[in-house]
Amino acid sequence: MAILIVGADRLGNIPGKLHSEGVQEIIHWSGRKKSYQTKAIPKNVDTIILFCDFLNHRLMYNIKRQAKAVRIPIIFSKRSTTYRSS
């Protein structure tokens, strides 16, 4: 499984949590460069996580449009994660 994370400069412990949930590949776009606004979603991505508080509207719109066209699910989130040990 591959996940595209869009937004945030640093991901902190989020990649570790995703790997523990079975994600093999994590692709991260910070979203700061203008080139990200026209970049195509990689073909191998199964899910997209958008950190809404770190994106501009144009980039969010572009990602949503592309994901809808190829039916990739999107998770909208703030940049945070909680970890509960069992």
C-alpha positions in Angstrom: 0.0 0.0 0.0 1.3 3.5 -0.9 0.0 6.7 0.7 0.5 10.3 -0.6 0.7 12.8 2.2 0.2 16.4 1.1 1.0 19.3 3.5 3.2 20.0 6.5 7.0 20.4 6.4 7.7 17.7 8.9 5.7 14.6 9.6 7.0 13.7 13.0 5.9 10.3 14.2 3.2 9.9 11.5 5.3 7.7 9.1 6.1 5.3 11.9 2.4 5.0 12.8 1.5 4.4 9.1 4.2 1.8 8.7 2.9 -0.1 11.8 -0.6 -0.1 10.1 0.8 -1.8 7.0 1.8 1.1 4.7 4.9 0.2 2.7 5.5 3.4 0.9 4.9 7.0 2.0 5.2 9.9 -0.5 5.3 13.3 1.0 4.7 16.6 -0.7 5.1 19.6 1.6 3.0 21.8 -0.7 5.2 24.8 -0.4 6.6 24.9 -3.9 4.4 26.2 -6.7 5.3 23.2 -8.8 3.2 21.0 -6.4 0.0 22.8 -7.6 0.3 21.2 -11.1 2.0 17.9 -10.1 0.2 14.7 -11.0 -0.6 12.1 -8.4 1.7 9.1 -8.7 0.1 6.0 -10.3 0.9 3.6 -7.3 -0.9 5.7 -4.7 -3.8 3.9 -2.9 -4.9 6.7 -0.5 -4.2 10.4 0.0 -3.9 12.3 3.3 -4.4 16.0 3.0 -3.3 18.1 6.0 -5.8 20.9 5.5 -4.1 23.5 7.8 -0.9 23.5 5.6 -2.4 23.8 2.1 -3.6 26.6 -0.1 -6.9 26.2 -1.8 -5.6 25.8 -5.3 -3.4 22.8 -4.4 -6.3 21.2 -2.4 -8.7 21.7 -5.3 -6.1 20.1 -7.8 -5.5 17.1 -5.6 -9.3 16.6 -5.0 -10.0 16.8 -8.7 -7.3 14.3 -9.7 -8.2 11.9 -6.9 -11.9 11.9 -7.9 -11.0 11.2 -11.5 -9.1 8.0 -10.6 -11.2 7.1 -7.5 -8.5 7.4 -4.9 -9.9 8.0 -1.4 -8.8 11.2 0.5 -8.5 11.6 4.2 -8.7 15.3 5.3 -6.9 15.9 8.6 -5.0 18.3 10.8 -1.4 17.5 11.3 -1.5 15.3 14.3 -1.7 11.8 15.4 -2.4 10.0 18.7 -0.9 6.7 19.7 -2.6 4.4 22.2 -0.7 1.4 23.4 -2.7 -1.7 24.2 
